[in-house]
Amino acid sequence: MEVAVEIRELTRRFGSFTAVDRISLTVGAGEIFGFLGANGAGKSTTIRMLCGLLRPTSGTGLVLGVDVARDPEGVKRRIGYMSQRFSLYEDLTVIQNLRFFGGIYGVSGDRARERWALAMADLEGKEDRLTRDLPGGWKQRLALACAVMHRPRVVFLDEPTSGVDPISRRKFWSLIDAMASEGVTIFVTTHYLDEAEYCHRLALIHAGRLVALGTVLELKEVFADRSVIEVAAPRPAEALEALSGQPFVVEKSIFGTRLHLVVHDVEESSRRAIEILEGQGNMPATVERIAPSLEDVFIHHVEAEEARLVAEGPRAE
């Protein structure tokens, strides 16, 4: 596998706070690689280091073989980057934004490249629209088109669909798939778990640390010797409290109006859960076995990491 991005013990501290803690991973050429974590987990800080925008405290980051600490400008010339904040000029038209970024990337005046970008983003016929008047999904597609005007081999997308409606999000991911099929490496951060399912591989990050890495199917193997049951009860918060501490419950979490319980014995655990909730007056309650979701996987790893952090105590500087 041709390696597009390689990270070895990458670390970033801000004073006494460790935002990214010794992350190591590799991303292959043409791979859609998802970087998944809650807000504040260290996703954007990692992206900024890999884009040459923030110097690592220690460790190594290589993008297309270029060291992000030693040659950040060389990295910037070779990549595309789309920040989580909309970064285009609202008072310029679609084509003016494309030409502006084309000039930055050294492809100014390349009309064929402009036509390609417009077609790729499905913005043909919208060239003279002011950017501030575009719907949110169109703005995101324009931002992506501007980021890839120079046809980079690696593109970093930092929560690119935040605040975008579901239909626009799906269309945006179709663009990502098309780029990956042409050999472009996509490194994307997201906190949308449904989006993460589109990625070839995922890295789960929590409190600056890499806690899991693999395909969606590989990550779900954490439940290979256990099962997930879903409990529907009239008062889920009370139901969660009633089932907390029960010996048959390995892990527990609340999902909207339902509970997810990780158990070893589905039949016995289901019977005991209904029995307990009936005794607490939280009935009618129903229980069914479900396939573990990516959210179940994420919660499992976050809770395991939290327990590990408590056991380790304060991090050494």
RAZI-V672528 format. One record per residue. N is the residue number from 1. RES is the residue in one small letter. OMEGA is omega as a letter, one per 40 degrees, with the letter a starting at -180 (999 if undefined). Layout:
BEGIN
<<N RES OMEGA> <N RES OMEGA>>
END
This chain:
BEGIN
<<1 m i> <2 e a> <3 v i> <4 a a> <5 v i> <6 e a> <7 i i> <8 r i> <9 e a> <10 l a> <11 t i> <12 r i> <13 r i> <14 f a> <15 g a> <16 s a> <17 f i> <18 t a> <19 a i> <20 v a> <21 d i> <22 r i> <23 i i> <24 s i> <25 l i> <26 t i> <27 v a> <28 g i> <29 a i> <30 g a> <31 e i> <32 i a> <33 f a> <34 g i> <35 f a> <36 l i> <37 g i> <38 a i> <39 n a> <40 g a> <41 a a> <42 g a> <43 k a> <44 s i> <45 t i> <46 t i> <47 i a> <48 r i> <49 m a> <50 l i> <51 c i> <52 g a> <53 l a> <54 l a> <55 r i> <56 p i> <57 t i> <58 s a> <59 g a> <60 t i> <61 g i> <62 l i> <63 v a> <64 l i> <65 g a> <66 v a> <67 d a> <68 v i> <69 a a> <70 r a> <71 d a> <72 p i> <73 e i> <74 g i> <75 v a> <76 k a> <77 r a> <78 r a> <79 i i> <80 g a> <81 y i> <82 m a> <83 s a> <84 q i> <85 r i> <86 f a> <87 s i> <88 l a> <89 y a> <90 e a> <91 d i> <92 l i> <93 t i> <94 v a> <95 i i> <96 q i> <97 n i> <98 l a> <99 r i> <100 f a> <101 f i> <102 g i> <103 g i> <104 i a> <105 y i> <106 g i> <107 v a> <108 s i> <109 g a> <110 d a> <111 r i> <112 a i> <113 r i> <114 e i> <115 r i> <116 w a> <117 a i> <118 l i> <119 a i> <120 m a> <121 a a> <122 d a> <123 l i> <124 e a> <125 g a> <126 k a> <127 e a> <128 d i> <129 r i> <130 l a> <131 t a> <132 r a> <133 d a> <134 l i> <135 p a> <136 g a> <137 g i> <138 w i> <139 k a> <140 q i> <141 r i> <142 l i> <143 a i> <144 l i> <145 a i> <146 c a> <147 a a> <148 v i> <149 m a> <150 h i> <151 r a> <152 p i> <153 r i> <154 v i> <155 v i> <156 f a> <157 l a> <158 d a> <159 e a> <160 p a> <161 t i> <162 s i> <163 g a> <164 v a> <165 d a> <166 p a> <167 i i> <168 s i> <169 r a> <170 r i> <171 k i> <172 f i> <173 w i> <174 s i> <175 l i> <176 i i> <177 d a> <178 a i> <179 m i> <180 a i> <181 s i> <182 e i> <183 g i> <184 v i> <185 t a> <186 i i> <187 f a> <188 v i> <189 t i> <190 t i> <191 h i> <192 y a> <193 l i> <194 d i> <195 e a> <196 a i> <197 e a> <198 y a> <199 c i> <200 h i> <201 r a> <202 l i> <203 a i> <204 l a> <205 i i> <206 h i> <207 a i> <208 g a> <209 r i> <210 l a> <211 v i> <212 a a> <213 l i> <214 g i> <215 t i> <216 v a> <217 l i> <218 e a> <219 l a> <220 k i> <221 e i> <222 v i> <223 f a> <224 a a> <225 d i> <226 r a> <227 s i> <228 v i> <229 i a> <230 e a> <231 v i> <232 a a> <233 a a> <234 p a> <235 r a> <236 p a> <237 a i> <238 e i> <239 a i> <240 l i> <241 e a> <242 a a> <243 l i> <244 s i> <245 g i> <246 q a> <247 p a> <248 f a> <249 v i> <250 v i> <251 e a> <252 k i> <253 s a> <254 i a> <255 f a> <256 g a> <257 t a> <258 r i> <259 l i> <260 h i> <261 l i> <262 v a> <263 v i> <264 h a> <265 d a> <266 v a> <267 e a> <268 e a> <269 s i> <270 s i> <271 r a> <272 r a> <273 a i> <274 i i> <275 e a> <276 i a> <277 l i> <278 e i> <279 g i> <280 q a> <281 g a> <282 n a> <283 m e> <284 p i> <285 a i> <286 t a> <287 v i> <288 e i> <289 r i> <290 i i> <291 a i> <292 p i> <293 s i> <294 l i> <295 e i> <296 d i> <297 v a> <298 f i> <299 i i> <300 h a> <301 h i> <302 v a> <303 e i> <304 a i> <305 e i> <306 e i> <307 a i> <308 r i> <309 l i> <310 v a> <311 a a> <312 e a> <313 g a> <314 p a> <315 r i> <316 a i> <317 e 999>>
END
